[in-house]
Amino acid sequence: MKTGKKILPNCIVKRINPGDEDKDVSSAVVAALAMYIIGVVFIYYWEPFGDGNRWKETCLAICILAILIALGYMLVARVSLLERKRKRAIKAYAKAKKNEKEAKTEEARIKAKKWKASLEEELEELHVPLDCEAIKKRQKELERSDAN
């Protein structure tokens, strides 16, 4: 599956582990907030606009905070979209593996293999390894639902 528009750059998607998207984004937001606090303390200590210009320093701190909030909101929205795409792809891949095993005719088996191959490409694009815990967990859930 080749899409014209990427959700996030590949360097960011590679660093976000499948199933741990919330933890990874939370740690990035906390780090950005800590850097902002350190920056504000530094601005007020260093006084880059000279003595008696606290209003300029306050405006600078507010502008930086507004930019960080906007970027954080965009990052969280994009990561939640990535998480939904990964979950959908993982569910479909587990179902495709199950269908391939249970195919009765050769034609159905070939069709299931093609579907599975396209899903493998999508998972590769989303940087989800085929042996990750989320896929194994979904496969076990499907097997349990078949047993009931």
DSSP file with accessible surface (Angstrom, degrees, kcal/mol):
  #  RESIDUE AA STRUCTURE BP1 BP2  ACC     N-H-->O    O-->H-N    N-H-->O    O-->H-N    TCO  KAPPA ALPHA  PHI   PSI    X-CA   Y-CA   Z-CA
    1    1 A M              0   0   69      0, 0.0     2,-0.6     0, 0.0   124,-0.1   0.000 360.0 360.0 360.0 112.0    0.0    0.0    0.0
    2    2 A K        -     0   0  184    123,-0.0     2,-0.3     2,-0.0   120,-0.0  -0.930 360.0-165.0-107.7 123.2    1.6    3.2   -1.1
    3    3 A T        -     0   0   49     -2,-0.6     3,-0.1     1,-0.1     0, 0.0  -0.817  21.5-139.5-106.4 149.7    0.1    6.4    0.0
    4    4 A G  S    S+     0   0   92     -2,-0.3     2,-0.5     1,-0.1    -1,-0.1   0.815  90.3  48.5 -74.6 -30.4    0.8    9.8   -1.4
    5    5 A K  S    S-     0   0  155     -3,-0.0     2,-0.2     0, 0.0    -1,-0.1  -0.940  77.4-142.0-118.5 128.1    0.8   11.5    1.9
    6    6 A K        -     0   0   96     -2,-0.5    -2,-0.0     1,-0.1     4,-0.0  -0.586   7.9-142.6 -84.3 148.0    2.7   10.3    5.0
    7    7 A I  S    S-     0   0   20      1,-0.3    -1,-0.1    -2,-0.2    74,-0.1   0.953  84.0  -9.8 -70.8 -53.7    1.2   10.6    8.4
    8    8 A L  S    S-     0   0   16     -3,-0.1    -1,-0.3    70,-0.1     5,-0.0  -0.942  91.2 -79.7-138.5 160.3    4.5   11.4   10.1
    9    9 A P    >>  -     0   0   73      0, 0.0     4,-2.3     0, 0.0     3,-0.9  -0.299  43.3-116.0 -61.1 149.9    8.1   11.4    8.9
   10   10 A N  H 3> S+     0   0   68      1,-0.3     4,-2.6     2,-0.2     5,-0.2   0.834 113.0  61.5 -58.2 -34.6    9.7    7.9    8.8
   11   11 A C  H 3> S+     0   0   80      1,-0.2     4,-0.7     2,-0.2    -1,-0.3   0.861 110.4  40.8 -64.9 -30.5   12.3    8.9   11.4
   12   12 A I  H <> S+     0   0   63     -3,-0.9     4,-0.9     2,-0.2     3,-0.4   0.906 113.3  52.4 -80.7 -42.9    9.5    9.6   13.9
   13   13 A V  H >< S+     0   0    7     -4,-2.3     3,-0.7     1,-0.2    -2,-0.2   0.888 105.9  55.5 -62.3 -37.3    7.4    6.5   13.0
   14   14 A K  H 3< S+     0   0  134     -4,-2.6    -1,-0.2     1,-0.2    -2,-0.2   0.852 106.9  50.6 -63.1 -33.9   10.3    4.2   13.4
   15   15 A R  H 3< S+     0   0  198     -4,-0.7     2,-0.7    -3,-0.4    -1,-0.2   0.637  92.7  83.9 -82.0 -14.0   10.8    5.5   17.0
   16   16 A I  S << S-     0   0   12     -4,-0.9     5,-0.1    -3,-0.7     3,-0.0  -0.816  77.9-140.9 -93.8 113.8    7.2    4.9   18.0
   17   17 A N    >   -     0   0   81     -2,-0.7     3,-1.6     3,-0.2     2,-0.2  -0.484  23.8-103.2 -75.2 140.7    6.7    1.3   19.0
   18   18 A P  T 3  S+     0   0   29      0, 0.0   116,-0.2     0, 0.0   115,-0.1  -0.425 108.6  14.7 -64.2 129.6    3.5   -0.4   18.0
   19   19 A G  T 3  S+     0   0   57     -2,-0.2     3,-0.2   114,-0.1    -2,-0.1   0.139 117.5  72.9  92.4 -18.7    1.2   -0.7   21.0
   20   20 A D    <>  +     0   0   62     -3,-1.6     4,-2.4     1,-0.1    -3,-0.2   0.033  54.8 120.4-114.4  26.5    3.2    1.9   23.0
   21   21 A E  H  > S+     0   0    4      1,-0.2     4,-2.4     2,-0.2     5,-0.3   0.909  74.5  51.4 -59.8 -42.0    2.2    5.0   21.1
   22   22 A D  H  > S+     0   0  105      1,-0.2     4,-2.4     2,-0.2    -1,-0.2   0.921 111.2  47.0 -62.8 -44.4    0.6    6.7   24.1
   23   23 A K  H  > S+     0   0  147      2,-0.2     4,-2.3     1,-0.2    -1,-0.2   0.913 112.8  49.2 -64.4 -42.4    3.7    6.2   26.2
   24   24 A D  H  X S+     0   0   41     -4,-2.4     4,-1.7     2,-0.2    -2,-0.2   0.912 113.9  44.7 -66.2 -41.4    6.1    7.4   23.5
   25   25 A V  H  X S+     0   0   17     -4,-2.4     4,-2.6    -5,-0.2     5,-0.2   0.904 111.3  54.1 -69.9 -39.3    4.0   10.6   22.9
   26   26 A S  H  X S+     0   0   68     -4,-2.4     4,-2.5    -5,-0.3     5,-0.2   0.918 108.4  48.9 -60.4 -43.0    3.6   11.2   26.6
   27   27 A S  H  X S+     0   0   72     -4,-2.3     4,-2.2     1,-0.2    -1,-0.2   0.891 111.2  50.1 -66.2 -35.9    7.4   11.1   27.1
   28   28 A A  H  X S+     0   0   48     -4,-1.7     4,-2.3     2,-0.2    -2,-0.2   0.914 111.5  48.2 -67.9 -39.8    8.0   13.5   24.2
   29   29 A V  H  X S+     0   0   65     -4,-2.6     4,-2.5     2,-0.2    -2,-0.2   0.920 111.7  49.5 -66.8 -42.1    5.4   16.0   25.5
   30   30 A V  H  X S+     0   0   98     -4,-2.5     4,-2.5    -5,-0.2    -1,-0.2   0.915 111.0  50.2 -63.6 -40.8    6.9   15.8   29.0
   31   31 A A  H  X S+     0   0   54     -4,-2.2     4,-2.4     2,-0.2    -2,-0.2   0.922 110.8  49.0 -64.2 -42.0   10.4   16.4   27.6
   32   32 A A  H  X S+     0   0   42     -4,-2.3     4,-2.1     2,-0.2    -2,-0.2   0.909 111.5  49.7 -64.6 -40.1    9.2   19.4   25.6
   33   33 A L  H  X S+     0   0   95     -4,-2.5     4,-2.4     2,-0.2    -2,-0.2   0.916 110.4  50.1 -65.1 -41.2    7.5   20.9   28.6
   34   34 A A  H  X S+     0   0   47     -4,-2.5     4,-2.4     1,-0.2    -2,-0.2   0.920 110.6  49.5 -63.5 -42.0   10.6   20.4   30.7
   35   35 A M  H  X S+     0   0  127     -4,-2.4     4,-2.5     1,-0.2    -1,-0.2   0.881 109.8  52.6 -65.2 -35.4   12.7   22.1   28.0
   36   36 A Y  H  X S+     0   0   39     -4,-2.1     4,-2.7     2,-0.2    -2,-0.2   0.938 109.3  48.3 -64.8 -45.1   10.2   25.0   27.9
   37   37 A I  H  X S+     0   0   93     -4,-2.4     4,-2.4     1,-0.2     5,-0.2   0.928 112.5  48.4 -62.7 -42.8   10.4   25.5   31.7
   38   38 A I  H  X S+     0   0  107     -4,-2.4     4,-2.4     1,-0.2    -1,-0.2   0.918 111.8  50.9 -63.2 -40.3   14.2   25.5   31.6
   39   39 A G  H  X S+     0   0   29     -4,-2.5     4,-2.7     2,-0.2    -2,-0.2   0.901 109.2  49.8 -64.2 -41.2   14.0   28.0   28.7
   40   40 A V  H  X S+     0   0   28     -4,-2.7     4,-2.4     2,-0.2     5,-0.2   0.929 111.0  49.1 -64.8 -43.2   11.7   30.3   30.5
   41   41 A V  H  X S+     0   0   95     -4,-2.4     4,-1.9     1,-0.2    -2,-0.2   0.932 112.6  48.8 -61.1 -42.2   13.9   30.3   33.6
   42   42 A F  H  X S+     0   0  114     -4,-2.4     4,-3.1    -5,-0.2     5,-0.3   0.910 109.3  52.3 -64.6 -41.8   16.9   31.0   31.4
   43   43 A I  H  X S+     0   0   21     -4,-2.7     4,-2.1     1,-0.2    -1,-0.2   0.930 112.7  44.3 -61.6 -44.6   15.1   33.9   29.6
   44   44 A Y  H  < S+     0   0   70     -4,-2.4    -1,-0.2     1,-0.2    -2,-0.2   0.821 117.5  45.3 -72.0 -27.9   14.2   35.6   32.9
   45   45 A Y  H  < S+     0   0  197     -4,-1.9    -2,-0.2    -5,-0.2    -1,-0.2   0.909 119.0  39.7 -77.8 -43.2   17.7   35.0   34.4
   46   46 A W  H  < S-     0   0  161     -4,-3.1    -2,-0.2    -5,-0.2    -3,-0.2   0.788  89.4-151.7 -79.4 -29.9   19.7   36.1   31.3
   47   47 A E    ><  -     0   0   62     -4,-2.1     3,-1.5    -5,-0.3    -3,-0.1   0.984  13.0-172.0  53.0  71.3   17.4   39.1   30.4
   48   48 A P  T 3  S+     0   0   47      0, 0.0    -1,-0.1     0, 0.0     3,-0.1   0.763  79.5  51.0 -67.4 -21.3   18.0   39.1   26.6
   49   49 A F  T 3  S-     0   0   87      1,-0.3    -2,-0.1     4,-0.1     2,-0.1   0.303 116.2-106.2 -99.6   9.2   16.1   42.4   26.0
   50   50 A G    X   -     0   0   32     -3,-1.5     3,-1.1    -4,-0.1    -1,-0.3  -0.214  54.9 -34.5  94.9 175.8   17.9   44.3   28.7
   51   51 A D  T 3  S+     0   0  143      1,-0.2    -4,-0.0    -3,-0.1     0, 0.0  -0.484 123.9  18.8 -74.4 134.6   16.9   45.6   32.1
   52   52 A G  T 3  S+     0   0   61     -2,-0.2    -1,-0.2     1,-0.1     3,-0.2   0.625  91.0 107.0  85.9  11.0   13.3   46.6   32.6
   53   53 A N    <>  +     0   0   45     -3,-1.1     4,-1.5     1,-0.2     3,-0.5  -0.280  27.0 136.1-115.0  49.1   11.8   44.8   29.6
   54   54 A R  H  >  +     0   0  110      1,-0.2     4,-2.6     2,-0.2     5,-0.2   0.825  67.2  63.0 -64.5 -29.8   10.0   42.0   31.4
   55   55 A W  H  > S+     0   0  163     -3,-0.2     4,-2.3     1,-0.2    -1,-0.2   0.885 102.8  49.0 -65.7 -35.8    7.0   42.5   29.2
   56   56 A K  H  > S+     0   0   82     -3,-0.5     4,-2.3     2,-0.2    -1,-0.2   0.914 112.4  48.0 -67.7 -41.0    9.0   41.5   26.1
   57   57 A E  H  X S+     0   0    1     -4,-1.5     4,-2.4     2,-0.2    -2,-0.2   0.897 111.8  50.1 -66.8 -37.8   10.4   38.4   27.8
   58   58 A T  H  X S+     0   0   54     -4,-2.6     4,-2.4     2,-0.2    -2,-0.2   0.914 110.3  49.7 -66.0 -42.3    6.9   37.5   28.9
   59   59 A C  H  X S+     0   0   67     -4,-2.3     4,-2.6     2,-0.2    -2,-0.2   0.901 110.4  51.0 -62.4 -40.7    5.5   37.9   25.4
   60   60 A L  H  X S+     0   0   62     -4,-2.3     4,-2.5     2,-0.2    -2,-0.2   0.931 110.4  48.5 -61.6 -45.2    8.4   35.7   24.1
   61   61 A A  H  X S+     0   0    5     -4,-2.4     4,-2.3     1,-0.2    -2,-0.2   0.907 112.4  48.8 -63.6 -39.6    7.6   33.0   26.7
   62   62 A I  H  X S+     0   0  102     -4,-2.4     4,-2.5     2,-0.2    -1,-0.2   0.911 111.1  49.9 -67.3 -40.9    3.9   33.1   25.8
   63   63 A C  H  X S+     0   0   75     -4,-2.6     4,-2.3     2,-0.2    -2,-0.2   0.918 111.1  48.5 -64.0 -43.0    4.6   32.9   22.0
   64   64 A I  H  X S+     0   0   65     -4,-2.5     4,-2.5     2,-0.2    -2,-0.2   0.919 111.5  50.6 -63.3 -40.9    6.9   29.9   22.5
   65   65 A L  H  X S+     0   0   62     -4,-2.3     4,-2.5     2,-0.2    -2,-0.2   0.918 109.3  50.7 -62.9 -41.5    4.3   28.2   24.7
   66   66 A A  H  X S+     0   0   57     -4,-2.5     4,-2.4     2,-0.2    -1,-0.2   0.916 111.2  48.3 -63.4 -40.6    1.6   28.8   22.0
   67   67 A I  H  X S+     0   0  104     -4,-2.3     4,-2.7     1,-0.2     5,-0.2   0.926 111.7  49.5 -65.2 -43.2    3.8   27.3   19.4
   68   68 A L  H  X S+     0   0   58     -4,-2.5     4,-2.6     2,-0.2    -2,-0.2   0.898 110.7  50.1 -63.8 -39.4    4.6   24.3   21.6
   69   69 A I  H  X S+     0   0  107     -4,-2.5     4,-2.5     2,-0.2    -2,-0.2   0.934 112.1  47.4 -65.0 -43.5    0.9   23.7   22.3
   70   70 A A  H  X S+     0   0   52     -4,-2.4     4,-2.3     2,-0.2    -2,-0.2   0.936 114.8  45.5 -64.0 -45.1    0.0   23.9   18.6
   71   71 A L  H  X S+     0   0   99     -4,-2.7     4,-2.5     1,-0.2    -1,-0.2   0.896 112.9  51.3 -65.3 -38.7    2.9   21.5   17.6
   72   72 A G  H  X S+     0   0   24     -4,-2.6     4,-2.6    -5,-0.2     5,-0.2   0.908 109.3  50.0 -64.2 -42.1    1.9   19.1   20.5
   73   73 A Y  H  X S+     0   0  177     -4,-2.5     4,-2.3     2,-0.2    -2,-0.2   0.927 112.1  47.5 -62.3 -43.5   -1.7   19.1   19.4
   74   74 A M  H  X S+     0   0  110     -4,-2.3     4,-2.4     2,-0.2    -2,-0.2   0.911 112.2  50.1 -64.9 -40.4   -0.7   18.3   15.8
   75   75 A L  H  X S+     0   0   47     -4,-2.5     4,-2.6     2,-0.2     5,-0.2   0.936 110.9  48.3 -63.5 -45.6    1.7   15.5   17.0
   76   76 A V  H  X S+     0   0   71     -4,-2.6     4,-2.3     1,-0.2    -1,-0.2   0.917 112.1  49.6 -63.1 -40.9   -0.9   13.9   19.2
   77   77 A A  H  X S+     0   0   45     -4,-2.3     4,-1.9    -5,-0.2    -1,-0.2   0.928 113.3  45.9 -63.7 -43.9   -3.5   14.0   16.4
   78   78 A R  H  X S+     0   0   96     -4,-2.4     4,-2.4     2,-0.2    -2,-0.2   0.891 112.6  49.9 -67.4 -39.1   -1.0   12.4   13.9
   79   79 A V  H  X S+     0   0    4     -4,-2.6     4,-2.8     2,-0.2    -1,-0.2   0.894 108.7  52.3 -69.6 -35.8    0.1    9.7   16.4
   80   80 A S  H  X S+     0   0   39     -4,-2.3     4,-2.3    -5,-0.2    -1,-0.2   0.897 110.0  49.4 -67.1 -35.4   -3.5    8.8   17.1
   81   81 A L  H  X S+     0   0   63     -4,-1.9     4,-2.5     2,-0.2    -2,-0.2   0.927 111.2  49.5 -65.3 -42.2   -4.1    8.4   13.4
   82   82 A L  H  X S+     0   0    2     -4,-2.4     4,-2.6     1,-0.2    -2,-0.2   0.919 109.9  51.4 -60.8 -42.5   -1.0    6.3   13.1
   83   83 A E  H  X S+     0   0   31     -4,-2.8     4,-2.6     1,-0.2    -2,-0.2   0.920 110.1  48.5 -63.4 -42.6   -2.2    4.1   16.1
   84   84 A R  H  X S+     0   0  149     -4,-2.3     4,-2.4     1,-0.2    -1,-0.2   0.914 112.2  49.0 -63.8 -42.2   -5.6    3.6   14.4
   85   85 A K  H  X S+     0   0   44     -4,-2.5     4,-2.4     2,-0.2    -2,-0.2   0.910 111.9  48.9 -64.0 -41.0   -4.0    2.6   11.1
   86   86 A R  H  X S+     0   0    2     -4,-2.6     4,-2.7     2,-0.2    -2,-0.2   0.929 111.5  48.7 -64.6 -44.4   -1.6    0.2   12.9
   87   87 A K  H  X S+     0   0  115     -4,-2.6     4,-2.5     2,-0.2     5,-0.2   0.920 112.5  48.3 -62.1 -42.5   -4.4   -1.4   14.8
   88   88 A R  H  X S+     0   0  123     -4,-2.4     4,-2.4     1,-0.2    -1,-0.2   0.931 113.6  47.1 -63.7 -42.2   -6.5   -1.8   11.7
   89   89 A A  H  X S+     0   0    0     -4,-2.4     4,-2.5    -5,-0.2    -2,-0.2   0.898 111.7  50.7 -67.3 -38.8   -3.6   -3.3    9.8
   90   90 A I  H  X S+     0   0   14     -4,-2.7     4,-2.4     2,-0.2     5,-0.2   0.930 111.7  47.5 -65.9 -43.4   -2.7   -5.7   12.6
   91   91 A K  H  X S+     0   0  107     -4,-2.5     4,-2.1     1,-0.2    -2,-0.2   0.928 114.0  47.1 -63.1 -44.1   -6.3   -6.9   12.8
   92   92 A A  H  X S+     0   0   20     -4,-2.4     4,-2.5    -5,-0.2    -1,-0.2   0.893 111.3  51.4 -65.7 -38.1   -6.5   -7.4    9.1
   93   93 A Y  H  X S+     0   0   10     -4,-2.5     4,-2.4     2,-0.2    -1,-0.2   0.914 109.7  49.1 -65.9 -43.2   -3.2   -9.2    9.0
   94   94 A A  H  X S+     0   0    0     -4,-2.4     4,-2.0     1,-0.2    -1,-0.2   0.910 112.8  48.2 -62.6 -39.6   -4.2  -11.6   11.7
   95   95 A K  H  X S+     0   0  116     -4,-2.1     4,-2.7    -5,-0.2    -2,-0.2   0.895 110.0  52.2 -67.2 -37.6   -7.4  -12.3    9.9
   96   96 A A  H  X S+     0   0    0     -4,-2.5     4,-2.3     2,-0.2    -2,-0.2   0.903 108.5  50.2 -65.9 -40.4   -5.6  -12.8    6.6
   97   97 A K  H  X S+     0   0   56     -4,-2.4     4,-2.0     2,-0.2    -1,-0.2   0.920 112.3  48.1 -62.1 -41.1   -3.2  -15.4    8.3
   98   98 A K  H  X S+     0   0   40     -4,-2.0     4,-2.0     1,-0.2    -2,-0.2   0.924 111.5  49.3 -65.1 -44.1   -6.2  -17.2    9.7
   99   99 A N  H  X S+     0   0   59     -4,-2.7     4,-0.6     1,-0.2    -1,-0.2   0.866 108.7  53.8 -64.6 -35.2   -8.0  -17.2    6.3
  100  100 A E  H >< S+     0   0   39     -4,-2.3     3,-0.6     1,-0.2    -1,-0.2   0.908 110.7  46.0 -66.3 -39.6   -4.8  -18.5    4.6
  101  101 A K  H 3< S+     0   0  144     -4,-2.0    -1,-0.2     1,-0.2    -2,-0.2   0.859 117.5  43.3 -68.9 -35.3   -4.7  -21.4    7.0
  102  102 A E  H 3< S+     0   0  102     -4,-2.0    -1,-0.2    -5,-0.2    -2,-0.2   0.377  80.6 128.2 -94.3   3.2   -8.4  -22.2    6.6
  103  103 A A    <<  -     0   0   14     -4,-0.6    -3,-0.0    -3,-0.6     3,-0.0  -0.400  38.2-168.5 -64.2 132.0   -8.6  -21.8    2.9
  104  104 A K        +     0   0  190     -2,-0.1     2,-0.2     2,-0.0    -1,-0.1   0.830  65.5  48.1 -92.2 -36.4  -10.3  -24.9    1.3
  105  105 A T  S  > S-     0   0   81      1,-0.1     4,-1.9     0, 0.0     5,-0.1  -0.675  81.2-121.2-105.2 161.8   -9.6  -24.3   -2.4
  106  106 A E  H  > S+     0   0  116     -2,-0.2     4,-2.4     2,-0.2     5,-0.2   0.873 113.6  55.2 -67.2 -36.2   -6.5  -23.4   -4.2
  107  107 A E  H  > S+     0   0  157      1,-0.2     4,-2.3     2,-0.2    -1,-0.2   0.921 108.9  47.0 -63.9 -42.4   -8.1  -20.3   -5.5
  108  108 A A  H  > S+     0   0   41      1,-0.2     4,-2.5     2,-0.2    -1,-0.2   0.885 111.1  52.6 -66.8 -36.5   -9.1  -19.1   -2.0
  109  109 A R  H  X S+     0   0   78     -4,-1.9     4,-2.3     2,-0.2    -2,-0.2   0.909 109.8  47.7 -66.0 -42.3   -5.6  -19.8   -0.8
  110  110 A I  H  X S+     0   0   79     -4,-2.4     4,-2.2     2,-0.2    -2,-0.2   0.922 112.4  49.6 -64.4 -41.9   -4.0  -17.7   -3.6
  111  111 A K  H  X S+     0   0  158     -4,-2.3     4,-2.2     1,-0.2    -2,-0.2   0.921 111.3  49.1 -63.8 -41.2   -6.4  -14.9   -2.9
  112  112 A A  H  X S+     0   0    9     -4,-2.5     4,-2.6     1,-0.2    -1,-0.2   0.889 109.5  52.4 -66.4 -37.4   -5.6  -15.0    0.8
  113  113 A K  H  X S+     0   0  108     -4,-2.3     4,-2.5     2,-0.2    -1,-0.2   0.900 109.3  49.2 -65.5 -39.7   -1.9  -15.0    0.1
  114  114 A K  H  X S+     0   0  151     -4,-2.2     4,-2.2     2,-0.2    -2,-0.2   0.921 112.4  47.5 -64.9 -42.8   -2.2  -11.9   -2.1
  115  115 A W  H  X S+     0   0   97     -4,-2.2     4,-2.1     1,-0.2    -2,-0.2   0.924 112.6  49.6 -63.8 -42.2   -4.2  -10.1    0.6
  116  116 A K  H  X S+     0   0   42     -4,-2.6     4,-2.2     1,-0.2    -2,-0.2   0.908 109.6  51.8 -64.2 -40.2   -1.7  -11.2    3.3
  117  117 A A  H  X S+     0   0   42     -4,-2.5     4,-1.9     2,-0.2    -1,-0.2   0.908 109.3  49.4 -64.7 -40.6    1.2   -9.9    1.1
  118  118 A S  H  X S+     0   0   50     -4,-2.2     4,-1.9     1,-0.2    -1,-0.2   0.893 111.6  49.4 -66.5 -35.9   -0.5   -6.5    0.6
  119  119 A L  H  X S+     0   0    6     -4,-2.1     4,-2.7     2,-0.2    -2,-0.2   0.860 106.3  56.0 -70.8 -33.5   -1.0   -6.3    4.4
  120  120 A E  H  X S+     0   0   63     -4,-2.2     4,-2.2     2,-0.2    -1,-0.2   0.905 107.5  49.9 -62.5 -39.6    2.6   -7.2    5.0
  121  121 A E  H  X S+     0   0  107     -4,-1.9     4,-2.3     2,-0.2    -2,-0.2   0.913 110.9  49.2 -64.0 -42.1    3.6   -4.2    2.8
  122  122 A E  H  X S+     0   0   11     -4,-1.9     4,-2.0     2,-0.2    -2,-0.2   0.918 111.3  48.9 -64.3 -42.9    1.3   -1.9    4.7
  123  123 A L  H  <>S+     0   0    0     -4,-2.7     5,-2.8     1,-0.2    -1,-0.2   0.887 110.4  51.7 -63.6 -37.4    2.7   -3.1    8.0
  124  124 A E  H ><5S+     0   0  147     -4,-2.2     3,-1.2     3,-0.2    -1,-0.2   0.911 108.8  50.5 -65.2 -39.7    6.2   -2.6    6.7
  125  125 A E  H 3<5S+     0   0   29     -4,-2.3    -2,-0.2     1,-0.3    -1,-0.2   0.863 111.5  47.9 -66.2 -32.9    5.3    1.0    5.7
  126  126 A L  T 3<5S-     0   0   12     -4,-2.0    -1,-0.3    -5,-0.2    -2,-0.2   0.356 116.1-118.5 -87.8   4.3    3.9    1.6    9.2
  127  127 A H  T < 5 +     0   0   55     -3,-1.2    -3,-0.2     1,-0.2    -2,-0.1   0.897  63.0 146.3  58.5  48.0    7.1    0.1   10.7
  128  128 A V      < -     0   0    6     -5,-2.8    -1,-0.2    -6,-0.1    -2,-0.1  -0.960  45.9-133.1-111.1 115.9    5.3   -2.8   12.5
  129  129 A P    >   -     0   0   64      0, 0.0     3,-1.5     0, 0.0     6,-0.2  -0.407  13.9-127.2 -67.6 146.0    7.5   -5.9   12.6
  130  130 A L  T 3  S+     0   0   74      1,-0.3    -6,-0.0    -2,-0.1   -10,-0.0   0.660 108.2  51.0 -70.9 -13.2    5.6   -9.1   11.6
  131  131 A D  T 3  S+     0   0  111      4,-0.1    -1,-0.3     5,-0.0     2,-0.0   0.101  82.3 132.7-108.8  23.8    6.7  -10.8   14.8
  132  132 A C    <>  -     0   0   18     -3,-1.5     4,-1.8     1,-0.1     3,-0.4  -0.289  68.3-113.3 -75.9 161.6    5.5   -8.1   17.2
  133  133 A E  H  > S+     0   0  140      1,-0.2     4,-2.7     2,-0.2     5,-0.2   0.818 112.0  61.6 -64.3 -33.3    3.5   -8.8   20.3
  134  134 A A  H  > S+     0   0   32      2,-0.2     4,-2.2     1,-0.2    -1,-0.2   0.903 106.2  45.7 -64.1 -39.4    0.4   -7.0   19.0
  135  135 A I  H  > S+     0   0    3     -3,-0.4     4,-2.4    -6,-0.2    -1,-0.2   0.924 113.9  48.6 -69.2 -43.4    0.1   -9.4   16.1
  136  136 A K  H  X S+     0   0   96     -4,-1.8     4,-2.2     1,-0.2    -2,-0.2   0.914 111.8  49.8 -62.8 -40.9    0.6  -12.4   18.2
  137  137 A K  H  X S+     0   0  135     -4,-2.7     4,-2.1     2,-0.2    -1,-0.2   0.924 111.3  48.2 -63.8 -44.0   -1.9  -11.2   20.7
  138  138 A R  H  X S+     0   0   70     -4,-2.2     4,-2.1     1,-0.2    -1,-0.2   0.895 109.9  53.1 -64.8 -38.7   -4.5  -10.6   18.0
  139  139 A Q  H  X S+     0   0   19     -4,-2.4     4,-2.1     1,-0.2    -1,-0.2   0.918 108.8  49.4 -63.0 -42.1   -3.9  -14.0   16.5
  140  140 A K  H  X S+     0   0  121     -4,-2.2     4,-2.5     2,-0.2    -1,-0.2   0.890 108.3  53.8 -65.1 -38.5   -4.5  -15.7   19.9
  141  141 A E  H  X S+     0   0   69     -4,-2.1     4,-2.2     1,-0.2    -1,-0.2   0.914 109.0  48.8 -62.3 -40.0   -7.7  -13.7   20.3
  142  142 A L  H  X S+     0   0   21     -4,-2.1     4,-1.7     2,-0.2    -1,-0.2   0.901 110.9  50.1 -66.2 -40.3   -8.9  -15.0   16.9
  143  143 A E  H  X S+     0   0  101     -4,-2.1     4,-1.7     2,-0.2    -2,-0.2   0.911 111.0  49.3 -65.5 -38.6   -8.0  -18.6   17.9
  144  144 A R  H  X S+     0   0  152     -4,-2.5     4,-1.4     1,-0.2    -2,-0.2   0.895 109.2  51.5 -67.2 -38.7   -9.9  -18.3   21.2
  145  145 A S  H  < S+     0   0   66     -4,-2.2    -1,-0.2     1,-0.2    -2,-0.2   0.849 109.3  51.3 -68.7 -29.4  -13.0  -16.9   19.5
  146  146 A D  H  < S+     0   0   77     -4,-1.7    -1,-0.2     1,-0.2    -2,-0.2   0.853 106.4  54.6 -71.1 -34.3  -12.9  -19.8   17.0
  147  147 A A  H  <        0   0   87     -4,-1.7    -2,-0.2    -5,-0.1    -1,-0.2   0.819 360.0 360.0 -69.8 -29.4  -12.7  -22.2   19.9
  148  148 A N     <        0   0  173     -4,-1.4    -3,-0.1    -5,-0.1    -4,-0.0   0.398 360.0 360.0 -80.6 360.0  -15.9  -20.8   21.5
